[in-house]
C-alpha cells in the first residue's frame, strides 16, 4: 500500500531528527574527550579511586565517614573491574553518563511537551522536537557540564539520573492504561539520584510535589475520595523511595552534623549566588564583574521561568518547580547550616534552566526572530565552550603532579621513600607512581589528625609514617612532596636530615614541590 504524504513527512522528520541528534551527541563526545588524560587528577577523583580499592563491605563503611552517598563509588568500582583503572577508563565513566544526560533530557522534553499532555495548550506540532534538540545542544556545549563530565566523580551520574527520572515521571503521568512500569522506573532512578548526591534530594522533593499536584488536578471527578485514590501511585512510589533510602538515612544525618561542625565554608553571601550562576552559564572564564554578571544571569533565569508559566503547560510548571524548589531549599540549607552554593551542585538544576530557555525560544512565533535568538544562544555557548577548551589546553601543558612523580620514579634510589604532606595529595600521588610501596603520608600527632574533608576516610594506618619512624629508618635519602599554593604545608623534617635539592611542578590547582633530603646523623641505635 503506497505511503501517504503525511506518512512520508513523518518518516523524514524522524530521519532528520535522528541525524541532528546524533551530531549533537558527537559534538558532546568531542568536547568531553579533549585532553581527557592530559590533565592531572583532581583531589576528589583520586579520592574516589582510592575508595574503590576497598572491599564492598569496607567501601560502604568508609563512605559513611565521608559526606557523599555510596552509589557513585559502587558503580565506579564495578566500572574499574570491567574496564580497568587507568585515567582514560576512569574518566570515561563520567563521560558516558554525561552523554546519557543529553539523551535523557532530549527524551524528557519530547515526552513532557507531547500531545499526550491534555493540560498543554501549545499547539505547535514541531515545538517539542525543536525544544528537545535545542536543550540537548545547550547541554552539549555548556562548559560546566562538559568539565564535570571529564572528572571521575558522581556529578555526571547525578545529572543523568535527574534527566531520566524526569522522563520516567512524565511517562508515568501521561499514561492512560493501568500499569506501573514507568512508576517503577521513576522510583528506581529517583532513589538512585538520592544515593548519588544529597543535593539530589532537592530534585526528588520537587518531583514528588509536582506529581502529587498533577494527579490531584487530573482526577476525572471532583470527589475528594476519588482524588485521594488518584494519588495511589505517587504515594506508593514515595513510600518505596523512603524505604529504599533508609540504609543511608543514618549516615546522611551523621554526615550533615559532621559538615555543620567541621567543614571549612563561610556563611552564604550574595556573591556566592552570583558566582554560581555565572559559572553555570559562562564556565571558568574569569571576569572582574563576575558577581554582578552572575546576579544579572540569576534574575534573567527566574524572569524566564515566570514567562515560561504563561505557556500554561504542566511541563512548564514542572521545570519551574524543579528549579525554584531546589534553589529555595539550597538557600534554606545554606542559611541554617553550611553554605552549599557551589556551581557543581547546581549542575542538576542547570539542566532544567536550559530546558526552560529552549522551550521559550521554540515558542517564538516569528521564524526569523526565533532562529536569530537560537543562533545567538548557541553561538554564545560555543564561545564559552571555546574559552573552556583553551583553559583545559593550558592546564594540560602544566608539568603538575605527573611530572613530579615521574621525576621521583626516575631519580629516586631503590629504597628512598617519598613522604607526602597531606592525604589529598597522597591519593593523587599513588595514581601516578610505579613505586607505590615506597610512598607514605606524613602522620600528625595524636589529636591533630587530618580532617575527613582532606581524604582521611580512605587512608589506612599503613599509609602513614611518623617522624620518629622516619628518623629510625636505615635509608640515607628521603623525598618529600609538599604544597606551596593552596594547602601551603610541608612535611616537617628533623635535624637529622639536610635538604639537598628541591623542584617545583606547578599544576592548575596546586603547586607540588619535590624535595630530596640526605641523612647527616645516623639513627640513634647506630650512634
C-alpha positions in Angstrom: 0.0 0.0 0.0 1.6 3.4 -1.0 2.5 5.8 1.7 0.5 9.0 2.2 2.2 12.4 2.2 1.8 12.8 6.0 3.5 9.4 6.5 6.4 10.3 4.3 6.8 13.6 6.0 6.7 11.9 9.4 9.4 9.4 8.3 11.6 12.2 7.0 11.1 14.1 10.3 12.3 11.1 12.3 15.2 10.6 9.9 16.5 14.2 10.0 15.8 14.5 13.8 18.0 11.4 14.3 20.8 12.9 12.2 20.7 16.2 14.1 20.6 14.4 17.5 23.5 12.1 16.5 25.6 15.2 15.5 24.8 16.8 18.9 26.0 13.7 20.7 29.1 13.5 18.6 29.9 17.2 19.4 29.3 16.5 23.1 31.6 13.5 23.0 34.3 15.5 21.2 34.1 18.3 23.8 34.2 15.8 26.7 37.3 13.9 25.5 39.6 16.8 24.6 42.8 16.5 26.6 41.0 13.8 28.7 44.2 12.2 30.0 46.5 15.2 29.8 45.1 17.0 32.9 46.1 15.8 36.3 43.6 14.0 38.6 41.7 16.4 40.8 41.9 15.6 44.5 38.3 14.4 44.5 39.0 12.0 41.6 41.9 10.3 43.2 39.9 10.1 46.5 37.2 8.3 44.6 39.6 5.9 43.0 41.2 5.1 46.4 37.8 4.4 47.8 37.1 1.8 45.1 40.1 -0.3 46.3 38.3 -1.5 49.4 36.1 -4.5 49.6 32.3 -3.9 49.1 31.6 -4.0 52.9 34.5 -1.8 53.8 33.7 0.6 51.0 30.2 1.1 52.4 31.6 1.7 55.9 34.2 4.2 54.7 31.8 6.1 52.5 29.7 6.8 55.7 32.8 8.6 57.1 32.8 11.0 54.1 30.0 13.3 53.0 28.6 11.5 50.0 26.2 8.6 49.4 27.7 5.4 48.1 26.2 4.7 44.6 28.8 6.5 42.5 31.7 4.7 44.4 30.0 1.4 43.9 29.4 1.9 40.2 33.0 3.3 39.7 34.3 0.1 41.4 32.2 -2.0 39.0 33.4 0.1 36.1 37.0 -0.5 37.1 36.5 -4.2 37.3 35.1 -4.2 33.8 37.3 -1.6 32.0 40.4 -1.1 34.2 41.5 1.7 36.4 43.6 3.8 34.0 42.9 7.5 33.8 41.2 7.0 30.4 39.0 4.3 31.7 38.0 6.1 35.0 37.2 9.4 33.3 35.2 7.6 30.6 32.9 6.6 33.4 31.8 10.2 33.8 31.9 10.9 30.1 29.5 8.1 29.5 26.9 9.5 31.9 27.5 13.0 30.6 26.4 11.8 27.1 23.5 9.9 28.6 22.4 13.1 30.4 21.9 14.7 27.0 19.9 11.8 25.7 17.8 11.8 28.9 16.9 15.5 28.6 16.0 15.1 25.0 13.6 12.3 25.9 12.2 14.3 28.8 11.4 17.4 26.8 10.0 15.3 23.9 7.7 13.5 26.3 6.8 16.4 28.6 5.5 18.5 25.7 4.0 15.7 23.7 0.3 15.8 22.6 -0.5 13.2 25.3 -0.5 16.0 27.8 -4.1 17.4 27.9 -3.2 20.3 30.0 -0.7 21.7 27.5 -2.2 24.4 25.3 0.8 24.6 23.0 -0.5 23.6 19.5 2.8 23.9 17.6 3.5 20.3 16.4 7.2 20.9 16.0 7.7 22.7 19.3 8.5 19.6 21.4 11.0 18.3 18.9 12.7 21.7 18.4 12.9 22.3 22.2 14.3 18.8 22.8 17.0 19.2 20.2 17.8 22.7 21.5 18.0 21.5 25.1 20.4 18.8 24.0 22.6 21.3 22.1 22.7 23.7 25.1 23.9 20.9 27.4 26.3 19.6 24.9 28.0 23.0 24.5 27.9 24.1 28.2 31.4 24.4 29.7 30.4 23.3 33.2 28.6 20.2 32.1 31.5 19.3 29.8 34.1 19.9 32.5 32.4 17.8 35.2 31.8 15.1 32.6 35.5 14.7 32.4 36.1 14.3 36.1 35.8 10.8 37.7 33.2 11.8 40.3 29.4 11.5 40.8 28.2 14.7 39.1 27.5 13.4 35.6 25.9 10.3 37.1 23.6 12.6 39.1 22.6 14.7 36.1 21.9 11.5 34.1 19.6 10.3 36.8 17.9 13.7 37.2 17.2 13.6 33.5 15.9 10.1 33.2 13.9 10.2 36.4 12.1 13.3 35.0 11.5 11.4 31.7 10.1 8.3 33.5 7.9 10.6 35.7 6.4 12.3 32.7 5.8 8.9 31.0 4.1 7.7 34.2 1.8 10.8 34.5 0.9 10.7 30.8 0.0 7.0 30.6 -3.7 6.2 30.3 -3.8 2.5 30.6 -3.2 1.0 34.1 0.3 -0.3 34.7 3.2 0.6 36.9 6.3 0.1 34.7 7.0 3.8 34.4 6.3 4.4 38.1 8.8 1.7 39.0 11.4 3.1 36.7 10.8 6.6 38.1 11.1 5.4 41.7 14.3 3.5 41.0 16.0 6.4 39.2 14.8 8.9 41.9 16.2 6.6 44.6 19.4 6.2 42.6 19.7 10.0 42.4 19.4 10.3 46.2 22.1 7.6 46.5 24.4 9.6 44.2 24.4 13.0 45.8 22.5 14.5 48.7 21.6 17.5 46.6 19.5 15.1 44.5 17.1 15.1 47.4 16.0 18.6 46.5 15.2 17.5 42.9 13.3 14.4 44.2 11.3 16.6 46.6 10.2 18.8 43.6 9.4 15.8 41.6 7.0 14.3 44.2 5.5 17.7 44.9 4.7 18.1 41.2 3.4 14.5 40.7 1.0 14.9 43.7 -0.5 18.1 42.3 -0.7 16.8 38.8 -2.6 13.7 39.8 -4.9 15.6 42.1 -6.0 18.1 39.5 -6.1 15.5 36.8 -8.8 13.5 38.6 -11.8 12.8 36.4 -14.1 13.7 39.2 -14.2 16.4 41.9 -15.0 14.0 44.7 -12.4 14.1 47.5 -12.3 10.3 47.9 -11.7 9.8 44.1 -8.9 12.3 44.1 -7.2 10.6 47.1 -7.4 7.3 45.2 -5.8 9.1 42.2 -2.8 9.7 44.3 -2.2 6.0 44.9 0.8 5.5 42.5 2.7 8.6 43.7 2.0 7.6 47.4 3.3 4.0 46.8 6.3 5.4 45.0 7.1 7.8 47.8 6.8 5.1 50.4 9.1 2.8 48.4 11.6 5.6 47.9 11.7 6.4 51.6 12.0 2.7 52.5 14.9 2.3 50.0 16.6 5.4 51.3 16.7 4.1 54.9 20.1 2.4 54.7 21.8 5.8 54.1 19.5 7.9 56.3 21.5 7.5 59.5 24.8 8.2 57.7 23.1 11.2 56.0 22.2 12.7 59.4 25.7 11.9 60.7 27.3 13.4 57.6 25.2 16.6 57.9 26.3 17.1 61.6 29.9 16.5 60.6 29.7 19.0 57.8 28.0 21.5 60.1 30.6 21.2 62.7 33.9 20.7 60.8 33.6 21.8 57.2 35.5 24.9 56.1 32.9 27.1 54.5 32.0 30.7 55.1 28.4 31.9 55.6 26.4 32.4 52.4 26.7 35.7 50.7 25.1 37.3 47.8 28.3 37.0 45.8 28.1 33.2 46.1 24.7 33.2 44.3 26.2 35.5 41.6 29.3 33.4 41.2 27.3 30.2 41.0 25.0 31.4 38.2 28.0 33.0 36.3 29.8 29.6 36.3 26.6 27.8 35.3 26.4 29.7 32.1 29.9 31.1 31.3 32.1 28.4 32.8 35.6 29.1 34.3 36.3 32.2 32.2 37.2 34.9 34.7 35.5 38.3 34.7 36.2 41.3 37.1 32.4 41.8 37.3 31.7 38.1 37.8 29.3 38.6 40.8 27.3 41.3 39.1 27.1 39.4 35.9 26.1 36.3 37.8 23.3 38.1 39.7 22.0 39.5 36.4 22.0 36.0 34.9 20.1 34.7 38.0 17.5 37.5 37.6 17.1 36.6 33.9 16.7 32.9 34.8 13.9 33.5 37.2 12.2 36.0 34.9 12.4 33.5 32.2 10.8 30.8 34.5 7.9 33.2 35.2 7.4 33.8 31.5 7.5 30.0 30.9 4.4 29.6 33.1 2.4 31.7 30.6 2.5 28.6 28.3 0.0 27.0 30.7 1.5 23.6 30.2 2.1 21.1 33.0 5.7 20.6 31.8 6.3 24.4 32.3 5.2 24.1 35.9 7.4 21.0 36.4 10.5 22.9 35.1 9.6 25.9 37.2 9.1 23.8 40.4 12.3 21.8 40.0 14.4 25.0 39.6 12.7 27.1 42.2 12.2 24.5 44.9 15.8 23.3 44.6 17.1 26.8 44.7 15.0 27.7 47.7 15.9 24.6 49.6 19.6 25.2 48.9 19.3 28.8 50.2 17.5 27.5 53.3 20.1 24.9 54.0 22.9 27.4 53.4 21.4 29.9 55.8 20.6 27.3 58.6 23.6 25.0 58.2 26.6 25.2 55.8 26.9 27.2 52.6 26.3 24.7 49.7 26.3 27.3 46.8 28.9 25.5 44.7 28.4 25.5 40.9 28.9 21.8 40.6 26.0 21.1 43.0 23.7 23.1 40.7 24.5 21.0 37.6 21.3 19.1 38.2 19.2 22.3 38.2 21.1 23.7 35.2 19.6 21.0 33.0 16.1 22.4 33.6 17.3 26.0 33.2 18.5 25.1 29.7 15.2 23.2 29.1 13.2 26.4 30.0 15.4 28.5 27.7 14.9 26.0 24.8 11.1 25.9 25.3 10.9 29.7 25.4 12.9 30.1 22.2 10.9 27.3 20.4 7.7 29.2 21.2 8.7 32.4 19.5 6.1 32.7 16.7 8.2 34.7 14.2 10.5 32.3 12.5 13.2 34.9 11.7 13.3 36.1 15.3 13.2 32.5 16.6 16.1 31.3 14.6 18.1 34.5 15.3 17.7 34.0 19.0 18.5 30.4 18.6 21.7 31.1 16.7 22.8 33.8 19.1 22.3 31.5 22.1 24.1 28.6 20.5 26.9 30.9 19.3 27.3 32.4 22.8 27.6 28.9 24.3 30.0 27.8 21.6 32.2 30.8 22.5 32.1 29.8 26.2 32.9 26.3 25.2 35.9 27.6 23.2 37.2 29.5 26.2 36.8 26.4 28.3 38.7 24.3 25.7 41.6 26.8 25.8 41.7 26.8 29.5 41.9 23.0 29.5 44.6 23.1 26.9 46.6 25.5 29.3 46.0 23.0 32.2 47.3 20.1 30.1 50.5 21.9 29.4 51.5 22.4 33.1 54.0 19.9 34.4 51.9 19.2 37.5 51.8 16.0 39.6 52.6 13.6 36.8 55.9 15.4 36.2 56.7 15.5 39.9 56.1 11.8 40.4 57.8 10.8 37.2 60.9 12.7 38.4 60.7 10.8 41.7 60.3 7.4 40.0 63.3 8.1 37.7 65.7 9.8 40.1 65.0 8.1 43.5 67.2 5.4 45.0 65.8 1.9 45.3 65.0 2.3 49.0 64.3 6.0 49.3 60.7 6.7 50.4 58.5 9.5 49.3 56.6 11.2 52.2 53.6 13.3 51.2 52.4 16.2 53.3 48.6 15.5 53.1 46.1 12.7 52.2 44.7 14.9 49.4 48.0 14.8 47.6 48.8 11.3 48.7 45.7 9.8 46.9 46.8 11.6 43.7 50.5 10.5 44.0 49.6 6.8 44.2 47.7 7.0 41.0 50.9 8.3 39.2 53.7 6.3 40.7 55.2 3.0 39.8 56.7 2.7 43.3 53.6 2.8 45.4 55.1 0.6 48.1 57.6 3.5 48.9 55.0 6.2 49.2 53.7 7.3 52.6 51.7 10.1 54.1 53.2 12.1 57.0 51.4 11.2 60.2 50.4 14.0 62.5 50.5 13.8 66.3 47.5 12.2 68.1 44.7 14.7 68.4 45.8 16.6 65.3 44.7 14.0 62.7 43.8 15.1 59.2 40.1 16.0 58.9 37.7 13.9 56.9 37.5 16.6 54.1 41.2 16.1 53.4 40.6 12.5 52.5 41.4 10.7 55.8 38.4 8.3 55.3 40.3 6.4 52.6 43.6 6.2 54.5 44.9 3.0 56.1 47.2 3.0 59.1 49.9 1.5 56.9 49.7 4.5 54.6 51.1 6.8 57.3 54.6 7.3 58.6 55.6 9.3 61.7 58.6 11.5 62.2 60.2 9.1 64.7 59.8 6.2 62.3 61.4 8.3 59.5 64.4 9.1 61.7 64.8 5.4 62.7 64.8 4.2 59.1 68.0 3.0 57.6 67.7 4.8 54.4 70.3 7.5 53.5 67.8 9.5 51.4 64.2 10.6 51.7 61.9 12.5 49.4 59.1 14.7 50.4 56.2 16.1 48.4 55.0 19.5 49.8 52.5 22.0 48.5 53.2 25.8 48.1 50.0 27.4 46.8 46.7 26.0 48.2 47.5 23.9 51.2 50.8 25.6 51.8 52.1 22.9 54.0 55.3 20.8 54.1 56.4 17.6 55.8 58.3 18.6 59.0 61.8 17.0 58.8 64.1 16.7 61.8 67.7 18.0 62.1 69.0 14.5 61.2 68.4 15.4 57.5 69.8 18.0 55.2 68.0 19.5 52.2 69.9 18.6 49.0 67.6 19.9 46.3 64.0 20.9 45.6 62.0 21.4 42.5 58.5 22.9 41.9 56.0 21.4 39.5 53.1 23.9 39.0 49.7 22.4 38.4 46.4 24.0 37.8 45.0 23.5 41.3 48.2 23.3 43.4 52.0 23.6 43.3 53.7 20.4 44.3 57.3 20.8 45.5 59.5 17.7 45.4 62.4 17.9 48.0 65.3 15.5 48.4 67.0 15.1 51.9 70.2 13.4 52.8 70.9 11.9 56.2 73.6 13.8 58.2 73.1 12.0 61.5 72.8 8.2 61.8 69.8 6.6 63.6 70.1 6.7 67.4 70.7 3.0 67.7 73.8 3.3 65.5 75.4 6.2 67.4 
